[in-house]
């Protein structure tokens, strides 16, 4: 039986708690699903409501607020207090929604819809794969972490030389697709607490957003 006390191998993900009051399997999964839906609906609202406002915002000020909120959210979401964790989740989702409100207006609605559908399909496939092949995903945590660090460094160096090839978009999509499977595997081998459900939702939310943005980039370059 898998050890339910393990921590995530991906240090950039939200770490999970190893103790707390357990909830039912159904309640655990309902919280994860509800938070994911909430995060994406919140992003949609922010894109619709604040696109014009964000285009007039000073980029440097926005970046400072963005990273401050993300860092604060990542700490708050580790709390054993579910209310504090939910506030931390919002501090992660809201900056991303505002960032999307800057990026998405430059893409046609058709491409955005295609990216959403492809992302949803990948997410579903990888969740099913995680259920069908748990032992595979149990072994790849460290490999994913190392691959992500290497990919970030290589892409940054390539960017300094002016190369921003689509190959990086495909690699990031592949990497975070595997992370969806890994995070879902981990979700089912943790203490089922409300706090861990929030952390799982945050990790999956970030995986899916990364995939969506890269697929949108791929479609945009093709267009």
N, C-alpha and C positions, 0 to 999 in steps of 0.2 A: 504493500500500500504506500502511496506517495506521502512524503512528509509534508504536512500542511503548515509547517512552521518556517518554510524556506522564504527567503526574501528575493525580490526580483533581481535578476542579473543585470538588468538595464538600469544603471544608476541615474540616467536622465528621466526614467519613468518615476512614478510615485511609488515609494516603498509601501509594503503592506504591514499591518500590525499582526502580531502573533498571539494576541490575547483579546478578551472581551466577551460580551454576552452574545452567544450565537443566536441567529434567527433561522427560520425555516428556509429550505431550498427555494421554495416558491417566492417568498418575500425577498430573498437575496437577489434572485434574477429579475424580479419586478423592479427593484430599486435600480439595478444596472440599466435595464431597458428604458425605464422612465427618465433617468438622468441623461442617457444618450439622446433620447427624443427631445428632452428639454434643451439640451445644449445646441442641437441643430435648429430647433425652432427659434431659440434665442438669437442664433447667428443670422437666421433669415430675417428676423425682425430688425436687427441692427443694420443689416445691409440695406433693407428697404427704407428704414427711417433716417439713417445717418450718412448715407453715401455722399450727399452734397456737402454736409457739414465737415466730414473727414477730409474731403479734397481741399478744403480751405485751412486745414490744421497744419501747424508747423511740424514737418517730419521729425525733427530732432526731439521736440517736446513729446510727440507721440511715442517715439522709440523709447525714451526714458520712462514714460508712464507704462508702456507695454511690458518692458522687462521687469520693472519694479512690481507690477501687478502679478506677472507670471511667477516671479520668485516668491512673493508673499503667498500666492495661492498654493504653490507646491509645498510650502511649509505648513500652511493651515490645514491642508487636506490630509496630512499625516496625523492630525489630532484624533484622539479617541472619542472626542465629542462629535457626533454626527452633524449637529448644527454648524459647528465650526468648519467641519469638512465640506459641507454644502456651500458655505460662504467661500471657501477656498476654490471649490469647483467653479463658482461664478467668476472668481478673479482670474481663472484660466480661460474660461469660455468667452467672457466679455471682450478682453483685448483681442482675441482671435477673431471674434465677430466684427470688431471695428477695423481690424486689418483687412478682413474680407470685403468690408464696405469700401475700402480704397481700391482693392485689386479687381473685384468682379465687374464693376461698370465698364472696364476696358475690354470685356469679352462679350460676344453676342449671346443672347439668351439661349439660343440653340446649343451652343457649345457647353454652356453651364449645365443645361439639362442632360446632355450626353455624359458629361463628367460625373454628375450625380448618379445616373443610372449605372455607369460602369463601376463606380466606387461601391455602390450598394451591392452589385453582383459579386465583386471581389470579396467584400466583407462577409457576405453570406457563404460563399464557397470556402473561405478560410476558416470560418466558424465550424462548418460541417467537417472540414478536414481535421480540425483540432479534436473534434469528438471521435472521429474514426481512427485517427493515428496519434493517440496521446503520447506514446513512447517516443515518436520522432520529435515532437515539440518539447518533450521533457529534456532532450539532449542538446537543443540548439541555442539555449539562452546566452551562453558565453560567446558562441560564434557570432550571434546577432550583434551583441554589444561591440565586439572587436570590429566587425564589418562596418558598423555604423560610424565608429570613430575614424576608421581608415577612409571611409567614403566622404565624411565631412572634411577631413584634411585635404584629400585629393581634389575635391570640388572647390575648396577655397583656393588652393594653389593654382588650379586651372583657371579659376575666375580672375586671379591676379594677372594672368597672361592673356586674358580676353577670351578664353574658351568657355562657352556655356552650352556644350552639346546636349542633344536630347538623350544621349546615353545615360547621363546622370539622372534624368527624370525616370527612365526605365529602371535603373538600379534602385533608386529610392522607393519606387512603387513596389518592386519585388521585395525589398528589405522590410518595408512596413506591412506588406501583405503577410509575410511570415510572422511579423510581430503581432498581428491580430490573432493568428493561431496560437502563438506562444502565450499571449496575455489571456486568451480565453482558457487555455489549458491551465495556466496558473490560477485563474479565477476559480476553477473547480477543485483546486487543491489547497485552499486557504481556509482559515476559520471564517465561517459565514457570519460576519458581523456587518452592521450597517456602515461602519467606517470603511471596512475593506471593500464593500460594494461600491462606495463612492470613489475609492482609489482605482478600482478596476474600471469603472465607467470613465474616469479621467484618462487612464492609459489608452483605452480603446478609442475614446474621442480623439486624442492626439494622433493615434495611428491612422484613423480614418481621414482626418483633416489633411495629414501629410500626403496620403494617397490621392485625395481629391485635388489638391493643389498641383501635384505633379502631372496627373492625368489632364487637368485643364491646360497646363503648360504644353504638354505633348499635342493636344488637339489644337491649341492656338498656333503652335509652330507649323503644323500641317496646313492649317487654314491660310 
